[in-house]
């Protein structure tokens, strides 16, 4: 793997030199967009919406629309807004991971210590494992400041980017129903959750769609006819919520 960032984790007065490596990869198939006439690849051009002409890359600038006018930003403008410690992941506090709502999570990176930081790296790793805490920090990746949590996974420190509060949209405009739930319905609902409860095992969940799509691609490459799976009709269940829950319980039990 190729590292995407080099810097240090700031743990109090201790700096731990590390490299970051992407910890995730896309499981979906990489499909190209083609012209259906001759299967040539589709290319995208940077077009001036006023003239209709293509704009050379070196002439493109970035701007922010402010009060109906664009403010154009140069490289030095972006640099001046960056925090001074742009090569430091500085730990600011330690929290329980369970206290972070999953809506904040983005993507994760593995950290690898440089030779001179191995002992401090091991210390932070073991301290987080023993305390069952995660460190909250900020760091600059490319030109953006990011909020993150540092947590252990399989004896590796992982940096997981999380969103800032202002990046989460307010849910007040979402219309949710206000209906009364009968005690017996809630009781059976809780029983159904208990019946389906288990320890989380990520290996039990596979990207079945990508696998099936690959089968289709291989079949078409061999000139075979692709058979479309037909939906099986669902067995009719009662319109009564309590009755549906009871049938779900008995189905799982069977």
N, C-alpha and C positions, 0 to 999 in steps of 0.2 A: 504493500500500500504506500501511496505517496502522501506525505504530510501536507496539510492545507494551511497550517499556522504554526509559528514558532514564537515562544514567549516564556512567561513564567506565571506560576500560581503564587499569589502573595498570601502567606499564612502568618499573620502577625508581622514580625520583623524578618521572617524567613521567606526567601524567594526560591521557588522550586522550578528550575528550567524544564520546560516540557515542549513536546510537539503534539499537535492535534491531528487525528485521523478520523475521517468520516466513519461513523459506526453503523450507518444504515445504507441500504441500496433499494432501488425500485424493483419490485417483483413483476411489474407489468411488462409486456413485450414492447420492444422498441420498433414501432411501425413508421414507415416513411409515407409521406403524402406524394401520390403519383398522378400523372395525367392518365385518365382511363383510356385515352386514344392510343398512346404508344408506350405507356409505363415509364415516361421520363419523370425525374424528380421535380417537384415543385419548388421554386426558389422565391424568396420574399425580397422585395425591394423597398428601400426607404424613399417614399414618394412625398414631395411637397404638395400638400392638399390644395394650395392655391394655383400653382403652375402645372401640376401633374407630372413634373420632371423628377428623376431620381436625384437624391442628394448624396454627395460623397461623404463617407463616414467622418473624415477629418473636418467637415464643415458643420457637423451636428453639435449643438450645444444643449445644455439642460436648463430648463426654466421653471419657475413656479408662478402660477396665475394668482395675482394679488390685486383685488379691486379692478378687475377687467384688463389688467396689464401684466405682461410677463416680466419677472425679474430673472435675468440670466445669471447663472452661477458658474464661476470658474473653478479650476482645481484648488486654488488657494482658499476659496470660500469653504469648500468641504473640509480642507485640512484645518482651518481655523476653528471649525465647530467640533472637531474631534477632541476627546479628553486627552490630557497630557500623557497619561500612562496608557498609551495605546498598544503596548506589548505586555500588559500585566492583567491577569485575571485575579482581581483583588477580592478576597473573601471579606464580606461585610457582616454576615451573621450566620448562625446555624439554626436550622429548623427541622421539624419532623416532615418527611416527605408526604405523609398522609394529610398534612395541612394544606398542601398545594392542590388546588382543583385541577383535574386533567385538562380542562379547557385551555390552560396556560401553556401546556407543553408543545414544543415545536420539534426540533431534531437533536440528535445526540452525536457526540464525538468521543472517541477513545483518547486518553492521554498517555504519552510515553515519556518517562523522565530522561533527561540528559544524564550523562555519567556523573557529573558533580552534584546532581540533585536526587540521587537514588535513595539515600537514607531519609531525607526529609519527606520524600514522596511516600516511602513505606510508613513513616510515622503518621502522616495525614491519613493514609488509607486505613491503617489499623485503628486510629482514633475514631474515624467515622464509622467503621464496622462495629466497634465496641459501644459507641454512644448511640448508634442507630440514628444518627443525624445526617443532614445534608447541608453543605455550605451554599449560601446565596452570594453571588458575585456578579460583576459586570466585566465585559471585555469588548474590545473592538475587533470585528472581523471584516476585512476589506474596508468599507467606509462607514459601516454602521455600528453603533454601540448596541450591545446585546446584554440582556439580563439572563442569568443562567443559574443552575444548581449543579454542584459538584457532589457526586455520590458514588459509592463503590459498587462494582459489579464484577464478580469472578476475579477478585484480586486486581482489578484495574480501576483507576479513577476515571469516571465518565463525566464529561461536561454536557449537560442537556440544556439547550436554549429554551427559555420560557418567555412568553409575551409580557409586555408591560400592561399595567391595568388599563391604560387608555386605548389599547389595541382591542379590547374586548367590548363588543357592542352591548348596549343596554337591552335587557330582555323585556322591558316594560311594555313595548309595543306588540309583543307576542300574545295573541289571544288564547288563553287557556280556559277550559270549561270549569264552571263551578257547579258541581253535582254532588249530591250526598251519597256516601258509600255506606251500605248497611254493615253492621258489625260482623255478620256471618260471612259476607263477601270478603271483607278485609281478612278475616281469620283464614279462609280458604286460600286467599292470595298469598298470605304469609306462609302457609303450609306448602304451596306450590314452589315458592322461592327456596324454602328449606329443602324440598325434595330435589331441586335442580342444583343446589349448592355443592361446590367442590373446590379443591385447591386449584389455583390458576396454573395451567400448563400450556405455555405458548406453542409447544410442539404439536398440540392437538389441533391447531388451526392452520390450515394451508390455503394458499391462493389457488383455489380450485378453478377459477375462471381462466387464469393464465395457462394452467395445465391443459384444460379442455381446448382452449383456443390453439395451443401448439399442436394438439392432435389433429385439429381441423386443418391447420396449415400443412402438416406433413401429408395428410390424406389428399389434399388438393394438389400438392406437388407431385404426387404419384398418379394423378388423374382419376382418383377415386371420387365417387359421389358422396357428398357430405349429408349425413342424415340428421335432420333437425329434431332435437328432443321435444316431444309433446308433453305439455303440462298434464299431469294426472288430476282428474277432478277430485276436489276435496270432499270428504264426507260431510254431509249436511249436519250442522250442530244447531242446538237451540239458540234462539235470540236472547234468552235469559242469561245475564252475566254470571250469576251463581251457578247455573247449570253448565255453562262453558268451563268454568273453573273446576267444577267437580269432574267433568269429563277429561280435562287436562291432567288432573291428579291420577285418575284411573289409567289413562294412557301411558303416563310416565311409569307408573307402578308395573304395568304389564311389560 
